[in-house]
Amino acid sequence: MNVILGLAHVYDVNDVDTDRIIPGKYTKTLDVRELARHVLEDLDPTFAGRVRPGDVLVFGNNFGCGSSREQAPAAIKAAGVACVVARSFARIFYRNAINIGLPLIELAEAHDIANGHTVRVELQRGEVINCATGRVFRAAPMPAVMVDILRAGGLVNYLKQHGDYVIREI
């Protein structure tokens, strides 16, 4: 989980809200496979058919703004995306993504990654490497506890594994 290697799907677009990630009309289901079939369809109707497990999404500023729905990162993860790289993320989207086990990395130079290139993302080192050009981009390293949450598959699994939760009867 510390290292992700995948094909980059680059969209140099800013302010992509959760409705553009997964349109609201599809959020009535809990079936993440159904959500995955419609991920990003308003932005790129061909994306869900082209994405492969392990691929990496690359966006501009303020990715995931708008509502706080967890279906947005869940749809991306269910589509097989291994990591999202963006210049910046909406804070609630960032937290929701980590909570469900979807790695994110903020990278100021995200716009310098080319569509179709293979990228290597090293979360704990805060590096994104364009394998086609050899260029190394540096971002803030992800804190170890966040990597542990991702490695566990999300916050709920992490808490279960570490016994850091209390179940209270109502």
Secondary structure, 3 states (H helix, E strand, C coil): CCEEEEEEEECCCCCCEHHHHCCHHHCCCCCHHHHHHCCCCCCCCCHHHHCCCCCEEEECCCECECCCCCHHHHHHHHCCCCEEEECCECHHHHHHHHHHCCCEEECCCHHHCCCCCEEEEECCCCEEEECCCCCEEECCCCCHHHHHHHHHCCHHHHHHHHCCCCCCCC
